[in-house]
């Protein structure tokens, strides 16, 4: 508990210092990774070449019983052609290329435990995947087939999605519906992570996600906005063609919460956000997790000032046990470092602080840096792991031809 209190006090002190010197942030991961999902009417009849690139250096000093430390130096780029024949339909074709400095062999993977069911396939020199997106826009509805507006675009709460996965995972591919209304924003998707043919030696796997955000304000221009996010993530492994001995695995995360965002006028403080969430984990089938149910609470406060610097402090507490699919391992009671031995913890308390700076030169061009500090406490272990990174996004596009 001392570690938790120490990090919370640290967050309050940092908050005070940053207020004194009028320094603050723009959301780092949003500026680096979020894509606008509606078709731009100015692009109708225009054939464009685009190179969406992200270079990064992420160092994690994570030495603990929960997770080992590691470094991610490298980048990914997506060269692609984009064409919208009419204002409601768009097609994108290209490739997704990922590389790490000094690496020459890459597994086909997605997320931290993919190797247990798809680790027998490898590529050399660079991790390369085809990129294909077919999109149809209606008045409030966007339908996507192929590569999704995934990862950071889903706007999942931090315990359910670790933003570092924007650096390390395959693009999400499958089917997506986005419905944006005045009082409700709905994002539903299926990410097909592992396709199998007959007699393949790995499992079929896909993730189903829902993020439904209820907006309680009638007027979006109001300085105070109230929202209720309802989020569900389900992963299923196995299928009728499965020849492995692993068996069917189905695990679920869910969260419901309340969020308040205040945007003052004529102030160096751009926004202040407070949120509280109740989370659950459920193993509906299989033995992927060493327990079947879990629960946690999450609270956080974040601020953005001067459009460039962000500070967030938060806390997650699980009284007995909790597992997350795609969140940070410091928000769960399962040891990733000792996963082969089944090491778990009876409850966990984690306080955290994120300090990030993001400078946007122009839409699609951002330079950012971030420091993350965790302070966790369990009956078996405690520690204060931290990580830091620097990132540069470059997204140039060139008009090849324009329909007259």
N, C-alpha and C positions, 0 to 999 in steps of 0.2 A: 504494500500500500504506500510505503514511503516513495517508491519510484513513481507511482501515479501522481501523488501530490507534488513531487518535485517537478514533473513535466508540466502539470497544470499551472504551477507558480511561474515556471519559465515562460509559458505561453502568455500569462498575464503581464509579466515584465516586458516581454517583446512587444506585446500589443501597446503598452504604455509608451515605450520608446519610439515605436513607429509613429504613434500619434503625435509625439512631441516634434519629431523631425519632418512630419508631413510626408512620409514616404509610404507607398503602397503598391498594389499589384494589378495586373490584368490576369485573368485566368489563364494559366500556362497551357494546360492541355487543350482547352477550347481553341486558343489562338493557333496551336500547332496542328490539331488533328480534326476539328469539326469541319464537315463539308456542307455547304448549302444544298438542300435536297430538291428544291423546286426548279423546274426548267426555266432558264432565262429566255424570255421572248425575243431578246436581241440576238440570240444564237440560232434562231430558226433559219434554215437554209444555209448555215455556215458549217463547213468542215474544218475542224480545228485539230491541231496536234498539241498535246499537253504533257508536261513532265512534272508530276507531283513527287517531290523529293523531301525526305526528312533525314538529316544527319544528326547523330547524337553521340554523347559520351556519358554513360550512366555508371556511377560507381556506388556499390552498396556494401557498407561495412556492417554486415548482419550477423557476425559470429555469435551464435546462441544455440540453445537446444531446439529452437523452433526452425531456424533457417540458417544456412551457410551464406557467407558473403560471396559476391561475384561482381563482375564488371561487364557492361555491354558497350563496347566501342564499335561503331559502324554506322549503318544507315539502310534505308530502303528507298526505292524509287519506282514510280508507276508511269512509264511512258504509254500513252494511249491516244487513240483517235476518237473524237466526239462529233456526232452529227445529230441534229434535230430536224427531221424533214417537215414536221408541223409543230405547232406550239404545245402539243400535248404528248408528244412521243420523242424519246431520245435514245440513242444507241452509243455505247462506249466499248471499245475493243483495244486491248493492249496486253501488258504483262506486269506482274508484281515481282520485283527483284529485291532480295534481302541479302545483306552481307555483313559479316563481322570482321574487323581488322585482325589479320593473322589466322583466320579460319579457312580451311580448305575442304571441309566435309560437313554436310548439313543433313540432319534428319528431317523427314516430313513430319511436321508437328503443329500443334496448336495448344497453348496453355501448358502449365507446368507438369502435368502427368500424362501427356499424350503418348510418351514412349512406351507405356505399358500396353498400348493396344495399336500403335501404328509406328513403332520404332524400327521396323525392319526395312524401311524404305529410305534411301539416302540419295542426295544429289551432291555434285562436286562443284567447286569454284564459287558458286553462288546458289542461293535458294530461289528457284524460279517457279512461278505459277502463272497460268494464263489469267487474263483479266477480261471479264465480259459483264456488261450491265445493260439490261433492257428496261426502260422506265416509261410509265404512262402516268400523266398528271390529269386529274380532274379538278373540280372546283375546290374541294378541301381534301381530297384523297390523293395520295401518291402510292403507286404500285411498282415494286421493283422485283425483277428476276435476275439471278446471277450474283454479281458482287454487290453487297448491301451497303447502305449507309450505316456502318456498324461501329463497334468499339465506343469511342468517345461520343459519337452521335446519339447513342441510346440514352445518355444522361442518367446513368445509374448512380445510386448513392455509393460513396467510397467503400463501405464494407462489402458491397456486392461486386465491385469492379475496381481492380487495381490499375490505375492509368498507365503504369509501366508496360502493360500489355500492348499499348500502342506502338511500342518499340520492338516487341519480340514475337508477336503471334501472326499467323496467317490471316489474310483478309477474310471476313465472314462472307459466305456464299450460300445462296438458297433463295428464300422468298420473304418479302417484307411489305407490310402495309403501314402507312403513316397517315393518320387522320388528324388534321389540325383545325379545331373549332374554337370559338370565343371562350367557352368555359371548360374546354377539355382538349388535351393533347394525348393522342394514342399512338404508340409505336409497338407493332407486333412483328415478330420475325422468327424464321427457322434458319439456323446456321447449320448446314450439312457439313460436318467436319471430317467424316470418314465414309467414303463410298466403298462398297464391297461387291465384287463379282463372285460367282459360284466358285467354291473351293479356295477363296482367299484365306490367308492365315491371320487376319486381324479382324476386329469387330467393326460393324457399322456403328456410327455415332453421330448424333445431332443434338443441338441445343435449341430449345424453344424459349423465347423471351417475350415478356409483356411489360411495358412501362406506360401506365395510364395516370396522367397528372390532371387532377381536378383543379380548376382555377375558380376561386370564389369571388373575385372582383369582376364586376360588370365592365368597368372601364380600365383598360390596360395602362392608361396613362397615369393612374393614381400612383402616388409616391410609395405607398405600402401595398404589397401584393401578398395574398394568402393562397397557399396551394396545399393539396394533399396528394403526394405521390404514392401509387400502389404498384409494386414491382414484383415480378415473378420470373425466376430463371429455372428451367428444368433441363437436365441432360439425360439422354437415354442412350444406352449402349447395348448392342446385340441386335438380333433380327432373325428372320426365317432362314437366311443363307449363312448364318454364323456357324463356323466349324470349330471355334475355340472352346476351351473348357471353362472359360471365365463365367459364362452365364449372363443372363440379362441383368443390367444395372440401371436403376432409375433414381436420381437424386434431385432434390428440389430446394431452392432458396426462395424466400419471400420476404417482403418488407412493406410496411405501411407507416406513414408518418405525417408530420405537419411541418410546413416551411413558411417562414415570413421573410420577405425581402423588402428592405427600405432603401429608396433612392432619393436622397435629399437634393434640394435645388440650391444653387449658389453655394456649393461646399466643395472642399477638396476631397471629401469622402464621397466616392462615386456610389458605393452600395454597401449595405450591411445585411448579412443573411444569418438567420438562426434556424436550426432545424432539430427535430427529434424524431427518431424512428424506432419501431419495434420490429425485430428480425426473427425469422424462424428457419430451421433447416429440417428436412425430412427425407429419410431414405425409404422410398416406397418399395424398392425391390433390390436385392443383391447385398453384397458385403463390401462395397467400395469404401464406406465409412465404418469405423469401429463402433458406432452407435447409430440409432435410427432417428432420434429427434433431438433438437436443440433449440435454444432461444437466447437472444441477446438484445440489449438496448444500445442505441447510438445517439449521441448528441454532438452538435458542432456549431461553431460560430465562425464566420469568415467575413472579411472586409476587403474592398477594393478601393484604392485611393490613387488619384492622379493618373488613372488608366494604365498604370504600368506595374505596380507591385501588389501582391496579394499576401495576406496572412490568414491562416486558418488554424484553429485549435479545436480539438475534439476528444471524445472519449467513447470507447466501446467496452461494455461489460457483459460477460456471459456468466451467470451464477453457477452453472453446472457444466454445460457443454454446448458447443456450437461449431458448425462446419460451414465454410463458404466455398463455392465453386471457383470463382474468379477474382475474389478479393485478396488483399494482402494476407499472408500467413499469420501475421501478428494480430489479426482480427478473428482467429479461430483457436480451438483447443486441440488441434491435431498437429503434431510435429511433422513438418515437411522434411527436415534434415534426417529424422529417424523414422521415416514412414515405413521402411521395411520391417522394423521391429514393432510397429503398432503403438508407438509412444503417444499418449494423449495426456491432457491436463484436466483436472477437475476444476473448471472455471478459469477465466482469464480476465484481467483488467488492463486495458491498454489506453493510455493517453497519447496523443500525437500532436505535432505541430508541423505545418507546411509553410514555408516562405518561398514565394516565387516571383520572378520578374519576367515580364513578357513585353517586348517592344515590337510593334507591328509597323513595318515600313509602308506596306500597302496590303490590300486583301490578298492573302496567300503567301505573304513574305513576313516571317516572324523570327526573331531571335529571343531565346528564353533560357532561364536558368532557375533551378529549384533546389531547395534543401528540405529533406524530410527527416523528422526525428520521431521515433517511437519510444515509449517507455512502458514495458509490459511487466506484469507481475502474476505469477501462479504459485501454487504451493511447492512445485518442483523446480521452478526456474524463474529468473527475472533478469532484466537487462535493458539497455538503452541503445538499440541499434539505430543507425542513421544511413542515409544515402543522399547523394547529390548528383546533379547532372546539368549539362548544357546542351542546347538543342537549336537547330537552325532549319527552318522550313522554307523551301523555294518552290514556287509553283508557276512556272512560266507557261504561256500558251501562245500559239502562232496560228493565224488564219491561213489555211491552205487554199480554200476557194470559197466563194460566196455566191449563192444562187441569186440570179438577177430577177 
